[in-house]
Amino acid sequence: MSKHYQAAVVGGGPGGYVAAIRLAQLGVKTVLIEKDKLGGTCLNRGCIPTKSLLHSAEVYKTVLEAEKYGVTAKDAAFDYAKISARKDSVVAKLRKGIEYLEKKAGVDVIYGAASFVDAHTLAVNDDTVTADNIIVATGTAPARIPIPGIDLPGVMDSDAVLAMTGCPKSVVIIGGGVIGVEFATLFSALGVKVSIVEMMDEILPTPDQEIAALMHKKLTQGGVEIFTGAKVEKIEPGLKVHFNQNGSKSVSGEAVVVAIGRRPVTDGLMLEKAGVSMNRGFVVVDEYLRTSAPHIYAIGDVTGKVQLAHVASAQGLVAAHNIAGGTKKMRYDIIPSCVYSEPEIASVGLTEEQARKTHSVKVGRFSTAANGRSMIMGESAGLVKIITEEKTGEILGCHIMAPRATDMIGEVAAAMRAEGTIEELADTIHAHPTVSEMIMEAAHDVEKLCVHQ
Amino acid sequence: MAKKIIMPKQGLQMTEGTIISWLVKEGEKVEKGQPLFEMETDKLTITMDSAESGTLLKIVRGEGETVPITETIAIVGEPGEDISALLSEASGKPAAEAPAETTAPEPAAPEAAPAAQAQEAAPADGRVFISPRAKMRAEELGIDYKTIRGTGADGLIVERDILAAKPAITPLAKKVAELSGVDVSAVTGTGAHGKIVRDDVLAAARKAPAADRDTTLVPLKGMRKVIAERMVESLHTAAQTSHRISVDMTEAVKVRDAFKKADKKLSYNDIVSYAVVRALKDFPIMNSELTDEGIVVKHYVNLGIAVAVENGLIVPVVRDADLMSLEELSAAVKELAEKAKNGTLGPDEYKGGTFTISNLGMFGLDSFVAIINRPESGILAVGRIAKTPVVNDNDEIVVRPMMELTLTYDHRVVDGAPAAQFLARVKAYLEQPYLLL
């Protein structure tokens, strides 16, 4: 028995579930179709579980270093099964929260895999749903590299790592991007021997290169072995990863984690029946997030724009607004991005290198080592750098490596979105003692008027 | 005994005050403690009570006037008292002048006012009532408060009115506006609650003519003036019309290549010039000048070559071009053109021409029409050489290097047929250069 809706959202991740709630809030009769669990990759196999594990690791590490803070804690140990169970309980709680929010907003949720029958009809669980507008929010899954040995037992993608209930003694991580560095941070905090094999010349290819180099140093000091400019050739049983780095080399581990990116998930969706154009597996959208079929929208990772949960949510709000009759454009210029390393890394806007190509810039910087709160928290590595346009003082980008960086980047993003200039940021009184003072100090440093360095 | 009413000092930092309104008219009685006038400072607006009892004999300083503290603003006494001494004392001004100060418009009826702190209704004479604080804020923000509607008592403009009038603009947009000279008061904001954002300013900057998109005045003098006068004189005097012909330059190209192989630099313009000189000898009527006595036909050729120079145009003249070989002509043209560009031409090097050639082919022009360089009777405009599909004698389409020649001639002197014959002769020489031998 087919049911008709004004809008159907396919995929209940941070893009889809947010879009569905907003559509309902705007008075649009909406159905959300999820083939697995609400919350998508972010909640079930990504952001949330990783950060839960990382937090447990951080607590363990802090206890190990307790003496440094004048606290005695004997026999510090961790039980990975419990760490994993805590992660599962956090995830479960948050998922319940989403289920409640959908219900409260009046969104119908159907569990099952959807596939297009025609441009307005979706088949789900031997039934059909018709809708005036459809949002495709099916996300991505971990990508695999076609190398020999990729299917050996113990070779895991991020999904498998997050499902582990025990901790290996040594890990080789293929890929030194954000996911790779976060896993390296997790395992090295738990005392696991970690090696990273990265194809590019530096780990973390997207953030500011100065910060990437600092993080490289910090990880190395923490005992992580990093091979850059290294192309993985094969994995042999016994989990020996062979790679080429100016000649053949190899590194072994109890487990191998493959973190080399993610591929779009559109299998079985039959988008072609709806006349939706694709590009290398991703759904092509315009700035209003419409696909080539004007009543069908796409949001999140599957659009191939920026693979971040908060971008998916923002896209979800824009698409919902447009379905409800609006004409909002999606902006991608001010998007914070974070690495939950130790210390954390957070960025927004252009890197110094990018900015110098198109603007005449002034850069302000401030070291973590000179910040009182960071010293109290036992961290000295890192810095804040702010890149500004020379004449207008426009904030072009900000890059932070410091404790709590991920919580601080919002301040700069808000200033950028409100088109505040470096002057407003510098004139904003920051509470003392906080790590966020570093942002103010770096802002002062743009004019070389930094008091504390 | 008449008493002065002075501008009172209200607060430590007050140096002057502005009289907003008089609540008592001249000639009316006033009691000590009765509200007498309203004034404002840069900090506050206040109703002042009279310090004296009696009749308001004279209002020395009118509404809207800003008066330093302690200066006399009015005189209270008994009707008929001589107040000239007090008047002359007031602000050190002669008594006779003081009344002029008081010719400020009659205040609106103040009868209802005494008890109230209410402001006067805004008078219809264009004066604006604004609180001092609002005024200060308006000046600070550069806002013209005269156009703002007040929301205070009786239409008084208060601070919130100024703040509401201020166009909301992001700091970045403000800076961009300053740098690009955009007047933000004319910009419509597209940000939250109509706030002007950077893109609004940039869009306005693209639309609004900036200062450097204004006009500049180039004085009409020197060479520009001469050109202007001669061009209009030429068009007003000669009966100018033109013929155009296409020339197949295949053979001329071969001539140039042959010279090139022999390490002799020759331009197409040289070849055209040489052909023109020869054709002029064949058709001397094209090489003539109309005078009051009649048509003076010249049996020598002084060939003018138009040369573009900075901010103008000059036509150096190759004397006795008809006596020169192709190479001699080429060398002479080259030398004169250089002199023209350097501004070192002697006076007789740009006078006495009998016919002129103008070549704009280097600018990619296919053809154009030139104005006769008077008193000559003809000018040849030379376009570029362009590979062009043409139909040959065997009805085949072939690609040929083609060039357009446009002859402007004075129909008073030359008729269409001889002009056409002359042009056809030039074409013949260029298409069959051996005829030039």
Interface residues (C-beta under 8 A of the other chain):
Chain A: K391 T392 G393 E394 A418 E419 G420 T421 E423 E424
Chain B: T170 P171 L172 A173 K175 V176 L179 G191 V197 R198
